[in-house]
Amino acid sequence: MTAVAVTQFGAADVLRPITLPLPEPGPGEVRLRVRAAGVQPFDIAVRQGTGPPAQAAVLPQVIGNEYAGVVDAVGDGVDSVAVGDDVLGFAVFGSYAEYRIAPAENVVRKPASMPWEVAGSFTAGAQTAAMAVEDLGVRAGETLLVHAGAGAVGTMAIQLARLRGATVIATARQANHDYLRDLGAIPVEYGDGLVDRVRAVAPRGMDAALDGAGVVALEASIELGVGRDRIVTLVVWDRFAEFGVRRVSGTRSATRLAALVDLYDRGLLRAHVRSRYPLANAADAHREVETGHGRGRVVLVIP
C-alpha cells in the first residue's frame, strides 16, 4: 500500500510517499480501506517535531489521527462492525495511507448522510470542541467567547454551546462573519480594539472563553473579566499554567464520537470542509493549514 510519512522533522517538504506491506488486523482490530483523512494542527506539530505529539513519532512516521473508510478485514473477537461497513474513527498516527489498522473500539458507523470528506475530518474538531465545552461547563443563559470561531474546533464549539442554550460570541476575520452568523454566533473582528468590540456586543460580560488563537486571545479573555478557571486554551500548551488557565483535557471515545455523529445525522450539527487534496498532495494540504486562515477543515481524499 501507499502511505505518506514524515521522513524527518521540518517543513512540509519532509512529507514523502512510502510503500508499506498491507497490514493485517490483530485481535480486537479492524483494517480499513481509507477514503478520507483530516489534516490538522496536531499533524503539523508532529511533522515539525515540536511539542508533545512529536515525542511518540518513530521516523519515518505515517501521520494523521482521524480517518474514515470501509472495513476491509476484521480480527478475532470483533463483532461491533463487519467487512463492508462504512466507519469513521480516531487514532494518534497512521491515517495518511490507503489502508490502516484501528482498534474496533475506536470506530463508529458512518451514516449515509455524512459524505466521506466530512467523515474523515470530523473526529478531531468535533471531539475536541465537545471536550472543551464540557470542561468549561457551558450552561443555558451563559455567554461563551470563542476565539478563532471559523476554524474546525470553533465551528463545532459554537454549535455545541448553542445546543446547550448559551449565547456565543466568536472572533474571526471579517470575511468569515456571515459564516459565524449562520452557525448562530455573534461575530467580532480580530485585531486591535478586540476587547472594546466584545464589550460592545456583550456589555454584561463573558462567562467562559475558548482560545483557539493564542496568547493575545488569552490576554483579551482575562481583560474581559472571564474567570481563569473558565478559560480553556487549545493552542498555548507551553504557557497555559503561566496564565492560570486550563488547556483542553479529556479522552476521545467512541461513545462521545457516536453522539456527535448522531447530532450530525439529525441535522443538529454541521461540518464544513473547505479544501480537498489527494493523498499525494499532503504537503500542499499542510501548507494550507499552516496559514492559520480559512473556515472548517482540510482533508485528504483517497478514491
C-alpha positions as CSV (number, residue, x, y, z in Angstrom):
1,M,0.0,0.0,0.0
2,T,1.0,3.6,-0.4
3,A,1.2,6.0,2.6
4,V,2.6,9.4,3.3
5,A,5.2,9.7,6.1
6,V,7.3,12.3,8.0
7,T,10.8,11.3,6.9
8,Q,12.5,13.9,9.1
9,F,11.3,16.8,11.2
10,G,10.9,20.0,9.3
11,A,8.8,21.9,6.7
12,A,6.0,20.4,4.6
13,D,8.5,19.0,2.1
14,V,9.6,16.3,4.5
15,L,6.3,14.5,3.8
16,R,7.1,11.7,1.4
17,P,5.2,8.8,-0.2
18,I,6.4,5.4,1.0
19,T,5.3,1.8,0.2
20,L,4.4,-0.4,3.1
21,P,3.2,-4.0,3.4
22,L,-0.6,-4.4,3.6
23,P,-1.2,-4.7,7.4
24,E,-3.2,-7.5,9.0
25,P,-5.6,-6.8,11.9
26,G,-4.9,-8.5,15.2
27,P,-7.4,-9.4,17.9
28,G,-9.9,-6.6,18.5
29,E,-8.7,-4.7,15.4
30,V,-10.1,-3.9,12.0
31,R,-8.4,-3.0,8.7
32,L,-9.9,-0.1,6.8
33,R,-9.6,1.0,3.2
34,V,-9.2,4.6,4.0
35,R,-11.4,7.0,2.0
36,A,-10.6,10.3,3.7
37,A,-8.2,11.6,6.4
38,G,-8.3,15.0,8.1
39,V,-5.3,17.3,8.2
40,Q,-5.0,19.3,11.4
41,P,-2.6,21.3,13.5
42,F,-1.7,18.2,15.6
43,D,-0.2,16.7,12.4
44,I,1.7,19.9,11.7
45,A,3.3,19.7,15.2
46,V,4.3,16.1,14.7
47,R,5.9,17.0,11.3
48,Q,7.8,19.9,12.7
49,G,9.0,17.9,15.7
50,T,7.5,20.4,18.1
51,G,5.5,19.8,21.3
52,P,4.4,16.5,22.9
53,P,2.9,14.9,19.8
54,A,6.3,14.5,18.2
55,Q,7.8,12.7,21.1
56,A,6.0,9.4,20.2
57,A,7.0,9.6,16.5
58,V,9.3,7.0,15.1
59,L,10.7,8.2,11.7
60,P,9.6,7.5,9.1
61,Q,6.2,8.2,10.7
62,V,2.9,7.9,8.9
63,I,0.8,10.6,10.5
64,G,-2.9,11.6,10.6
65,N,-5.1,10.9,13.6
66,E,-8.6,10.9,12.2
67,Y,-10.0,8.9,9.3
68,A,-13.0,7.4,7.6
69,G,-13.1,4.3,5.4
70,V,-14.6,0.9,4.6
71,V,-13.9,-2.1,6.9
72,D,-11.8,-4.4,4.8
73,A,-10.9,-7.1,7.3
74,V,-11.6,-7.8,11.0
75,G,-9.5,-9.5,13.7
76,D,-10.6,-12.1,16.2
77,G,-13.2,-11.0,18.7
78,V,-14.6,-8.2,16.6
79,D,-18.4,-8.2,16.4
80,S,-19.2,-4.5,16.5
81,V,-18.5,-4.0,12.8
82,A,-18.2,-6.2,9.8
83,V,-16.4,-6.3,6.4
84,G,-18.1,-3.7,4.2
85,D,-19.2,-1.3,6.9
86,D,-18.5,2.4,6.5
87,V,-16.9,3.8,9.6
88,L,-15.0,6.8,11.0
89,G,-12.7,6.9,13.9
90,F,-9.6,8.3,15.7
91,A,-6.0,7.3,16.4
92,V,-2.7,9.0,17.1
93,F,-0.9,8.2,13.8
94,G,-1.4,6.2,10.6
95,S,-4.2,7.8,8.7
96,Y,-2.4,9.2,5.7
97,A,-2.5,5.8,4.0
98,E,-4.5,3.7,1.6
99,Y,-5.2,1.2,4.4
100,R,-4.9,1.4,8.2
101,I,-5.3,-0.8,11.2
102,A,-7.6,0.6,14.0
103,P,-8.9,-0.8,17.3
104,A,-12.5,-1.7,16.8
105,E,-13.4,0.3,19.9
106,N,-12.2,3.5,18.2
107,V,-14.5,3.4,15.2
108,V,-18.3,4.2,14.8
109,R,-20.6,3.7,11.9
110,K,-20.7,6.4,9.3
111,P,-24.3,7.4,8.4
112,A,-25.3,7.7,4.8
113,S,-26.0,11.4,5.4
114,M,-22.3,12.1,6.1
115,P,-20.0,12.5,3.0
116,W,-16.6,10.8,3.1
117,E,-14.7,14.1,3.3
118,V,-16.8,15.2,6.3
119,A,-16.4,11.8,8.0
120,G,-12.6,11.8,7.5
121,S,-12.2,15.2,9.0
122,F,-14.9,15.1,11.7
123,T,-13.4,13.4,14.7
124,A,-10.7,15.7,15.9
125,G,-12.6,19.0,15.7
126,A,-15.9,17.6,17.0
127,Q,-14.5,15.7,19.9
128,T,-12.1,18.5,20.9
129,A,-14.9,21.0,20.9
130,A,-17.1,18.7,22.9
131,M,-14.5,18.1,25.5
132,A,-13.8,21.9,25.7
133,V,-17.5,22.8,26.1
134,E,-17.9,20.1,28.7
135,D,-14.8,21.2,30.5
136,L,-16.0,24.8,30.6
137,G,-19.4,23.7,31.9
138,V,-21.3,25.9,29.5
139,R,-24.9,26.3,30.5
140,A,-28.1,27.7,29.2
141,G,-28.2,31.5,29.7
142,E,-24.4,31.9,29.7
143,T,-22.2,33.7,27.2
144,L,-19.2,31.9,25.7
145,L,-16.4,33.7,23.8
146,V,-14.8,31.5,21.1
147,H,-11.6,32.8,19.7
148,A,-10.9,31.6,16.1
149,G,-14.6,30.7,15.7
150,A,-14.4,29.8,12.0
151,G,-11.8,27.0,12.5
152,A,-12.7,23.4,12.8
153,V,-12.9,23.3,16.6
154,G,-14.5,26.8,16.8
155,T,-17.2,25.7,14.2
156,M,-18.2,22.8,16.4
157,A,-17.9,24.6,19.7
158,I,-20.2,27.3,18.6
159,Q,-22.9,24.8,17.6
160,L,-22.5,22.7,20.7
161,A,-22.7,25.7,23.0
162,R,-25.8,26.9,21.2
163,L,-27.4,23.5,21.6
164,R,-26.9,24.0,25.4
165,G,-28.7,27.3,25.2
166,A,-25.7,29.6,25.5
167,T,-25.1,32.8,23.6
168,V,-21.8,32.6,21.7
169,I,-19.6,35.5,20.6
170,A,-16.9,34.4,18.1
171,T,-13.9,36.1,16.8
172,A,-12.8,35.8,13.1
173,R,-11.7,37.8,10.1
174,Q,-14.4,40.0,8.6
175,A,-14.7,37.6,5.6
176,N,-15.9,34.8,7.9
177,H,-18.6,36.8,9.8
178,D,-21.5,35.7,7.7
179,Y,-20.3,32.1,8.3
180,L,-20.3,32.6,12.0
181,R,-23.8,34.2,12.0
182,D,-25.0,31.2,10.1
183,L,-23.7,29.0,12.9
184,G,-25.6,31.1,15.4
185,A,-22.8,33.2,16.8
186,I,-22.3,36.9,17.2
187,P,-19.2,37.7,15.1
188,V,-16.4,40.1,16.3
189,E,-13.3,41.0,14.2
190,Y,-9.8,40.1,15.3
191,G,-7.1,42.8,15.9
192,D,-6.6,46.0,17.8
193,G,-9.7,47.0,19.7
194,L,-11.0,43.5,20.2
195,V,-11.8,43.9,23.8
196,D,-13.9,47.0,23.2
197,R,-15.7,45.4,20.3
198,V,-16.6,42.3,22.5
199,R,-17.8,44.6,25.3
200,A,-20.0,46.5,22.9
201,V,-21.9,43.3,21.9
202,A,-21.8,41.8,25.4
203,P,-22.0,44.6,28.0
204,R,-22.8,42.1,30.8
205,G,-19.6,40.2,30.2
206,M,-18.5,36.7,29.4
207,D,-19.0,33.6,31.5
208,A,-16.4,31.4,29.7
209,A,-13.8,31.6,26.9
210,L,-12.3,29.1,24.5
211,D,-9.0,30.1,23.0
212,G,-8.1,28.7,19.6
213,A,-5.9,31.7,18.6
214,G,-3.1,32.0,21.1
215,V,-1.6,34.3,23.7
216,V,-3.3,37.5,22.5
217,A,-6.7,35.8,22.8
218,L,-5.9,34.6,26.4
219,E,-4.9,38.1,27.4
220,A,-8.1,39.5,25.9
221,S,-10.3,37.0,27.7
222,I,-8.6,37.8,31.0
223,E,-9.0,41.6,30.4
224,L,-12.7,40.9,29.7
225,G,-13.1,39.6,33.2
226,V,-13.6,35.9,32.4
227,G,-12.6,33.8,35.4
228,R,-9.3,32.0,34.7
229,D,-10.8,28.7,35.8
230,R,-13.3,29.1,32.9
231,I,-10.8,29.8,30.2
232,V,-9.6,26.8,28.1
233,T,-6.8,27.0,25.5
234,L,-6.4,24.7,22.6
235,V,-3.1,26.1,21.5
236,V,-1.0,27.6,24.3
237,W,0.4,24.3,25.5
238,D,3.7,25.7,26.9
239,R,2.4,28.7,28.8
240,F,-1.1,27.9,30.0
241,A,0.0,27.5,33.6
242,E,1.7,30.8,33.5
243,F,-1.7,32.4,32.6
244,G,-3.5,30.4,35.2
245,V,-5.9,29.0,32.6
246,R,-6.6,25.4,31.6
247,R,-5.7,23.5,28.4
248,V,-8.3,21.3,26.8
249,S,-8.4,17.9,28.6
250,G,-10.3,14.7,28.3
251,T,-10.0,11.5,26.3
252,R,-11.5,10.8,22.9
253,S,-14.0,8.0,22.9
254,A,-16.3,6.1,20.6
255,T,-19.2,6.9,22.9
256,R,-18.6,10.7,22.5
257,L,-18.0,10.4,18.8
258,A,-21.2,8.3,18.2
259,A,-23.2,11.0,20.0
260,L,-21.7,13.7,17.8
261,V,-22.2,11.7,14.6
262,D,-25.9,11.3,15.7
263,L,-26.2,15.1,16.1
264,Y,-24.9,15.5,12.6
265,D,-27.2,12.8,11.2
266,R,-30.2,14.5,12.8
267,G,-29.2,17.9,11.2
268,L,-28.3,19.5,14.6
269,L,-24.6,19.7,13.9
270,R,-22.9,20.9,10.7
271,A,-19.4,20.4,9.4
272,H,-17.6,22.4,6.8
273,V,-14.8,21.1,4.5
274,R,-13.0,24.0,2.8
275,S,-10.3,22.1,0.8
276,R,-9.8,18.6,-0.5
277,Y,-6.4,17.2,-1.6
278,P,-5.3,13.8,-3.0
279,L,-3.0,11.8,-0.7
280,A,0.0,12.6,-2.9
281,N,-0.5,16.3,-2.2
282,A,-0.4,16.0,1.6
283,A,2.4,18.6,1.7
284,D,0.2,21.2,0.0
285,A,-2.6,20.4,2.5
286,H,-0.2,21.1,5.3
287,R,0.9,24.4,3.8
288,E,-2.8,25.5,3.7
289,V,-3.4,24.5,7.3
290,E,-0.2,26.4,8.4
291,T,-1.6,29.6,7.0
292,G,-3.9,29.7,10.0
293,H,-6.8,31.1,8.0
294,G,-9.9,29.6,6.5
295,R,-13.1,28.1,7.8
296,G,-13.7,24.5,8.6
297,R,-11.4,21.6,7.7
298,V,-8.8,20.5,5.2
299,V,-9.0,16.8,4.2
300,L,-7.1,14.2,2.2
301,V,-9.4,12.2,-0.1
302,I,-8.4,8.7,-1.3
303,P,-10.6,7.3,-4.1
